[in-house]
């Protein structure tokens, strides 16, 4: 499962811009602010820590977080989407899009279990042109969509609209790779992935899925990956009985 990271300049609601001193360091913390809609089946908690090193022309930001996302509902979660925005108040922030789908994996997020949000990023250096923001550190989390193993859901997001298509695309890709292996082994699997990536028509989630399988082939060998693909397809067949077969139906 992948998390997509985007580094961007982040202005607080009412920022104050001041001249940066030749050299300053700041340490700060922020409690997680769960901005999910009322009744969300997933509850986020955590603490973010920041270390800013500010010079005349640059800001070096080091941030980390300790946190978790707990399934507080009575149902098993098979997929969810959420966003995370984290800012020291003096520099940039990290923005995460969580698009998590357990449909191909053995374990799902059962009631009471947690998804680990803990991260520790390498320092990031940005130009500040002699100025810096002065604001409060922020750590905001928002669950936008959840799908349960019985087929019901909470919320709506881009994932909720793309989920069916992405699952079918991944299944088709895995079956194509199995055929490629039968025809030409590992090299044929790599060619199949490279040809698909070159088309550049898939969603980011599918592209990352294909990159991941290519990396596994190079690391573990084609035979091990083929075995893993067979396991994934067997699991999703069991899940289709739980979710209903509609997401496997043709578009």
Secondary structure by P-SEA (a helix, b strand, c coil): cbbbbbbbbbbccbbbbbbbccbbbbbbcccccccccccccbbbbbbbbbbbbbcccbbbbbbbbbcccccccccccccccbbbbbbcccbbbbbbbbbcccccccccccccbbbbcbbbbcbbbbbccccccbbbbbbbbbbccccccccccccccccccaaaaaaaaaaaaaaaaaaaaaaccaaaaaaaaaaaaaaccccaaaaaaaaaaaaaaaaccaaaaaaaaaaaaaaaaaaaaaacccccccc
